Amino acid sequence: MKLTKDNLYQTVDTQYQAHKDSFEAISDYIFRHPEVGGEEIQSATYLTQVLKKYGFSVSNPAVQLPTAFMAQYGPGTGLTIAFVAEYDALPGFGPNGGPGHACGHNWIAATMCACAICMRDAADKLGCRIQVIGAPAEETFGAKYDLIQAGVFQGVDFVFQAHLDEFNSLETLSLAMNSLEFDFHGFPAHAAQNPEKGINALDAVIIMFNSVNAMRQQLPQSARVHGIITHGGTATNTIPEFAQCRFSIRAKTKGYLAEMRRRLLKIAEGASLATGAGLKYRDYENPFDDMINVKCLTSLCRHHFEDLGIEGFVPEEQYPGSGSSDIGNVSYICPTVYCEIALEGEGDPVVVHEKSALSLVNSPRASKLMEKVVRAYTYSAIDLCLDDTLCQKAREEHRKNVELHQWEEA
């Protein structure tokens, strides 16, 4: 049989129909066994067992992340295509306040595994390597950063991931983010009898909040800064000797985030000088990078999605979201396609991170979208394997965009 796109697409369709029940079972299992970030033991074990059954070799690529995994299939003489699975749940959305999959990571895990499984025949014919990278803790500390540091994405040519949401997007705006914790150390004294002997650590925190509020006036609309006081003292009649606060800062580009971080640290130093309190700070979560979109890849995927009946993708400049995800970190390393697909209920579109999403992320509607995403993504991956010129164009566009976002001010 002649090796054509249509023939290779057909192998994907055949595989999906043959194993559709298994893919839906993956989503159902992860949904019914919700685990928070870093504790996804049952989910990771189940996913790796399924992938082994389909002929994938599985390893743990990062010792410090016991619930991460790398599954590989194919000889690897051609391109390496990675599908990134997430499977951590949100705390507080399950029964009795436990975790629940209100962000649909059960669907992400199933869909990404299905993409890889359905590409096995094409991989054999094209000589490419297919990977499923199991990335835990997206909702908390952002483990993709740790996977990058461990070299997991070295040698990967193209990355795909998908997410359920309330609109269709192939050009996601994901803000770069740093999360910092500030400790101020003062000196205790009786607040009524001899307050002049104390150094008020809480005053330093309050000054910091007031200064951050002043800074907000000079930030672009795309920037965000938000904080909480995590420790403010123990008794009203004692000058607080210790106070602590946390801030998250977000920006449209990695370059402007660096400027925001510099200003936030200067504010903390000023609060320390003004009160005499000692200062220590640390990043309490991994840094999240903004999303690097590669338009020649998003155009390729859009073509296949539209052929499958999914239309109305929101342009990047009109993207309504303003959150952050560690898929942005991956997009700085490899050309990455990250789509959000609208999951509609009986009335309004489903909003993730709300309890209403729980009734639909493991539903027949979600399963129908899974099939379309699998087909659009695997067709796009096949196109890349067959077109060296397109691959080079994508790599060059990615290189230029990374350089721009690292230095762009806003």
WORA-V304631 format. One record per pair of residues at least 4 apart in sequence whose ideal C-beta (glycine too) atoms are under 7 Angstrom apart, sorted by the first residue. I is the first residue (numbers start at 1). J is the second residue. Records with the same first field share a line. If there is no record, write none. Layout:
BEGIN
I->J, J
END
This chain:
BEGIN
1->7
2->7
3->7, 125
4->8
5->9, 382, 383, 386
6->10
8->122, 125, 382
9->13, 379, 382
10->14
11->15, 121, 122
12->16, 118, 119, 122, 375, 378, 379
13->17, 375
14->18
15->19, 117, 118, 121
16->20, 114, 118, 371, 374
19->23, 117
20->24
21->25
22->26
23->110, 114, 370
24->28, 367
25->29
26->30, 50, 109, 110, 113
27->31, 106, 107, 110, 362
28->32, 362
29->33, 46
30->43, 87, 106, 109, 110
31->101, 106, 361, 362
33->42, 43
34->89, 94, 99, 100, 101
35->39, 40, 41, 42, 43, 88, 89, 99
36->88, 89, 91, 99
37->88, 136, 137, 138, 139, 140, 141
38->67, 136, 137, 140
40->44, 67, 87, 88, 136
41->45, 67
42->46
43->47, 87
44->48, 67, 69, 87, 134
45->49
46->50
47->51, 85, 87, 109, 113, 134
48->52, 58, 69, 71
49->53
50->54, 113
51->56, 58, 71, 113, 132
52->56, 58
54->117
55->73, 120
56->71, 72, 73, 132
57->72
58->69, 71
59->70
60->66, 68, 69
61->68, 70, 147, 150, 152
62->68, 146, 147, 150, 152
64->146
65->136, 143, 146
67->136
68->134, 135, 136, 143, 147
69->134
70->131, 133, 152
71->131, 132
72->129, 131
73->116, 120, 123, 130
74->123, 124, 128, 129, 130
75->127, 129
76->80, 129
77->127
78->126, 127, 128, 385
79->128, 157, 158, 384, 385
80->128, 129, 131, 155, 156, 157
81->128, 130, 131, 157, 158, 381
82->131, 133, 156, 159
83->112, 115, 116, 131, 132, 160
84->112, 133, 135, 159, 161, 327, 330
85->108, 109, 112, 113, 132, 133, 134, 135
86->105, 108, 109, 135, 138
87->105, 109
88->105, 136, 137, 138, 139
89->99, 100, 101, 105
90->99, 100, 102, 103, 139, 353
91->99
92->97
93->99, 100, 102, 355, 358
94->98, 99, 100
100->358
101->105, 106, 358, 361
102->352, 353, 354, 355, 357, 358
103->139, 352, 353
104->108, 163, 164, 352, 357, 361
105->109
106->110, 361, 362
107->111, 164, 361, 366, 370
108->112, 162, 163
109->113
110->114, 370
111->115, 162, 370, 373, 374
112->116, 132, 161
113->117, 132
114->118, 370, 374
115->119, 160, 374, 377, 378
116->130, 132
118->374, 378
119->123, 130, 378, 381
120->124, 130
121->125
122->126, 382
123->128, 129, 130
126->385
128->385
131->156
133->147, 152
135->143, 144, 147
136->143
137->141, 142, 143
138->142, 325, 326
141->285, 286
142->285, 286, 288, 326
143->147
144->148, 326, 327, 329, 330
145->149, 286, 287, 326, 329
146->150, 286
147->152, 153
148->152, 153, 329, 330, 333
153->330, 333, 334
156->334
157->334
158->334, 335, 384
159->330, 334, 336
160->337, 377, 381
161->327, 338
162->339, 341, 373
163->340
164->341, 343, 352, 361, 366
165->340, 341, 342, 352
166->342, 349, 350, 351
167->314, 320, 340, 342, 349
168->310, 312, 313, 314, 340, 341, 342
169->313, 314, 319, 339, 340
170->298, 301, 302, 313, 339
171->293, 298, 315, 316, 319
172->291, 319, 338, 340
173->291, 316, 319, 321
174->290, 291, 323, 324, 325, 327, 328
175->224, 250, 251, 252, 290, 322, 323, 324
176->250, 251, 253, 254, 257, 288, 289, 290, 328
177->248, 249, 250, 288, 324
178->249, 257, 261, 283, 287
179->246, 248, 283, 284, 285
180->246, 247, 264, 281, 283, 284
181->244, 246, 281, 282, 284
182->208, 244, 245, 268, 279, 281
183->244, 280
184->201, 204, 205, 243, 272, 277, 278, 279
185->201, 241, 242, 277, 278
186->198, 199, 200, 201, 239, 240, 241, 277
187->198, 199, 241
188->198, 238, 239, 241
189->194, 195, 197, 198, 239
190->194, 237, 238
191->195, 236, 237, 238, 239
192->237
195->239
198->239
199->275, 276, 277
200->239, 240, 275
201->240, 241, 242, 243, 277
202->206, 232, 233, 240, 243
203->207, 275
204->208, 243, 271, 272, 275, 277
205->209, 229, 232, 243, 245
206->210
207->211, 271, 274, 275
208->212, 245, 267, 268, 271
209->213, 227
210->214
211->215, 267, 270, 271
212->216, 225, 227, 247, 267
215->219, 263, 267
216->225
219->223
220->410
222->251, 252, 410
223->250, 251, 256, 260
224->250, 322
225->247, 249
226->248
227->245, 246, 247
228->245, 246
229->245
230->244, 245, 246
231->242, 243, 244
232->240, 243
233->238, 240, 243
234->238
246->284
247->264
249->257, 260, 261, 264
250->324
251->256, 257, 260
252->256, 290, 410
253->257, 290, 405, 408
254->258, 289, 290, 405, 406
255->405, 406, 407, 408, 409
256->260, 408, 409, 410
257->261
258->262
259->263, 409
260->264
261->265
262->266
263->267
264->268
265->269
266->270
267->271
268->272, 279, 281
269->273, 279
270->274
271->275
272->277, 278, 279
283->287
286->326
288->324, 325, 326, 328, 329
289->328, 329, 332
290->328, 405
291->327, 328, 331, 338
292->331, 332, 336, 398, 401, 402, 405
293->298, 316
294->298, 335, 394, 397, 398, 401
295->299, 397
296->300, 390, 393, 394, 397
297->301, 335, 337, 394
298->302, 337
299->303
300->380, 383
301->305, 337, 339, 376, 377, 380
302->306, 313
303->307
304->308, 376, 379, 380
305->310, 376
306->310, 311
308->372, 375, 376
310->341, 372
314->318, 319
324->328
327->331, 336, 338
330->334, 336
331->336
332->402
335->394, 395, 398
341->369, 373
342->349
343->350, 360, 365, 366, 369
344->349, 350
345->350, 360
350->356, 357, 360
351->356, 357
352->357
357->361
359->363
360->365, 366
361->366
362->366
364->368
365->369
366->370
368->372
369->373
370->374
371->375
372->376
373->377
374->378
375->379
376->380
377->381
378->382
379->383
380->384
381->385
382->386
383->387, 390
384->390, 391
387->391
388->392
389->393
390->394
391->395
392->396
393->397
394->398
395->399
396->400
397->401
398->402
399->403
400->404
401->405
402->406
403->407
404->408
END
